[in-house]
Amino acid sequence: AIELSIAEMPNKPPISFGWLALGSQGRKEQLLLTDQDNALVFEDVSDEDYKKFKPYFIELAKKVTEKLNTLGFEYCPAKMMASNTKWCLSVSEWKTQFKKWIMHPDEDRIMLCTIFFDYDLVYGDHSLVDEMSKSIYKSISKYNIFLNFLALNALKNPPPLSFFKQFVVEDDGEHKDEFDLKARAIMPLVDAARLLILSSGIKNCNSTIERYEKLAELEPHNKELYVSCANAFKVLLRFRTVDGLKDQDSGRFLDLKTLNKADKLKLKSCFKPIKDIQELLSTRFRLSQMY
């Protein structure tokens, strides 16, 4: 899509740039079609050149996102796409943005970090992305308290079983009585892995399974926990994929009535690693002191 769009432009890109896939696609976990989340970074230039070159990349991004939409990757409802001027920036602008999010975290900025810190270069100049990554880790090392805020966010969704060991399902809306596989089970594992990798200073380790495998290497004393998190994540992704293919949707909401007893037990077995990893985060980042 990017190459076809460049060919349609009046001239070739005037400076180097990179196209980034974000979120689940950035983690290489997008097995089913979801909406698109992407961004664009271009090299730093003089103010005069910036005024000429930014419109070029916005126009290019519009062409790319149109093609992705035609292919079935729907436009992001929140406009988190490279065609949005907010997410088509120079390296310096991205670095300034990340620093602001890390230094002054609030709910919205933490949410943006959980999306933008999972990026994968799809096309273009890798050195631009390396520069962005370095700036993130540099800012985190200076403002370590940011990790505590990220940890609080990772604990927003507790293990999805009620006091009586029943599945916590949706109370109302179009998915009433269905189980939100993404918010209640997949994201807690994704958020914990991202946080622990960031706090370990490991770069270019983006997929959740890869992150847990790396953490198992780094912390042999917690290896069993990290391996069980990776295994639980694989099981949950399988549930989501099978359900999504069956219902021709994203597989996010699961109708528990369609599961047999063995599948319900298998799904419940994924919740213990979630509880254990959240307890580790709570202890490691001293979250009891932040409430």
Residue pairs with C-beta under 8 A, 6 or more apart in sequence:
1 64
1 67
1 68
1 71
2 19
2 60
2 64
2 122
2 123
3 123
4 63
4 67
5 60
5 63
5 64
5 67
6 12
6 13
6 60
8 63
9 56
9 59
9 60
9 63
13 56
13 57
13 60
14 49
14 52
14 53
14 56
15 42
15 43
15 45
15 49
15 53
16 42
16 43
16 124
16 125
16 128
17 40
17 41
17 42
17 43
17 57
17 124
17 125
17 128
18 40
18 41
18 42
18 121
18 123
18 124
18 125
18 126
18 128
18 129
19 38
19 39
19 40
19 64
19 82
19 121
19 122
19 123
19 124
20 26
20 38
20 39
20 40
20 41
20 82
20 119
20 120
20 121
20 122
20 129
21 37
21 38
21 119
21 120
21 122
22 37
22 38
22 39
22 80
22 115
22 116
22 118
22 119
23 30
23 37
23 115
23 118
24 30
24 34
24 37
24 118
25 34
25 36
25 37
25 38
25 120
26 37
26 118
26 119
26 120
26 206
27 118
27 120
27 190
27 206
27 207
27 208
28 120
28 206
28 207
29 190
29 207
29 208
29 237
31 237
31 240
31 241
31 244
32 240
32 241
32 244
32 245
32 249
32 250
32 251
33 72
33 73
33 74
33 250
34 73
34 74
34 250
35 73
35 74
35 75
35 76
35 77
36 65
36 68
36 69
36 73
36 74
36 75
36 76
36 81
37 76
37 80
37 81
37 115
38 61
38 64
38 65
38 68
38 80
38 81
38 82
38 87
38 122
39 80
39 81
39 82
39 87
39 88
39 89
39 116
39 119
40 57
40 60
40 61
40 82
40 87
40 88
40 89
41 89
41 90
41 91
41 94
41 124
41 128
41 129
41 132
42 53
42 54
42 57
42 88
42 89
42 90
42 91
42 128
43 90
43 91
43 125
43 128
44 90
44 91
44 92
45 53
45 90
50 90
54 85
54 88
57 82
57 88
58 83
58 85
58 88
61 81
61 82
61 83
61 88
62 83
64 82
64 83
65 75
65 81
65 82
65 83
69 75
75 81
79 86
80 87
80 115
81 87
82 88
89 97
91 128
91 131
91 132
94 132
94 135
95 131
95 132
95 135
98 116
98 132
98 135
98 136
98 139
99 135
99 139
100 109
101 109
101 110
101 112
101 113
102 113
102 136
102 139
102 140
102 143
102 146
103 139
103 143
103 146
105 113
105 146
105 149
105 150
110 149
110 150
110 153
111 153
113 150
114 150
114 153
114 191
114 194
117 136
117 194
117 198
118 194
118 206
119 129
119 132
119 206
120 206
121 129
133 203
133 204
134 203
136 198
137 198
137 201
137 203
139 146
140 146
140 147
140 198
140 199
141 201
147 195
147 198
147 199
147 285
148 285
148 286
148 287
148 290
150 191
150 194
150 195
150 198
151 195
151 281
151 282
151 284
151 285
151 287
152 287
152 290
153 191
154 188
154 191
154 192
154 195
154 278
154 281
155 188
155 278
155 281
155 282
155 287
157 183
157 184
157 187
157 188
158 275
158 278
159 188
159 271
159 272
159 274
159 275
159 278
160 167
160 168
160 179
160 184
160 185
160 271
160 274
161 167
161 168
161 268
161 271
162 168
165 268
167 179
167 256
167 267
167 268
168 179
168 184
169 176
169 177
169 178
169 179
169 180
169 256
170 176
170 177
170 178
170 179
170 180
170 253
175 253
177 255
177 256
178 253
178 254
178 255
178 256
179 253
179 254
179 255
179 256
180 252
180 253
181 236
181 239
181 240
181 243
181 251
181 252
181 253
181 254
182 240
182 250
182 252
185 236
185 267
185 270
185 271
185 274
186 233
186 236
186 237
186 240
188 274
188 277
188 278
189 208
189 229
189 232
189 233
189 236
189 273
189 274
189 277
190 208
190 233
192 229
192 277
192 278
192 280
192 281
193 208
193 211
193 212
193 215
193 229
194 208
194 211
195 281
196 211
196 215
196 281
197 205
197 211
197 214
197 215
200 214
200 215
200 218
202 211
202 214
202 218
205 211
205 214
208 230
208 233
209 230
209 233
209 234
212 226
212 227
212 229
212 230
212 233
213 226
213 230
215 222
215 226
216 222
216 223
216 226
216 227
216 230
219 226
222 280
225 273
225 276
225 277
225 280
228 272
228 273
228 276
229 273
229 274
229 276
229 277
231 273
232 269
232 270
232 271
232 273
232 274
235 266
235 267
235 269
235 270
236 267
236 270
239 251
239 254
239 263
239 267
240 250
240 251
240 252
240 254
241 251
242 251
243 251
243 254
244 250
244 251
244 252
245 251
254 267
256 264
259 267
281 287
282 288
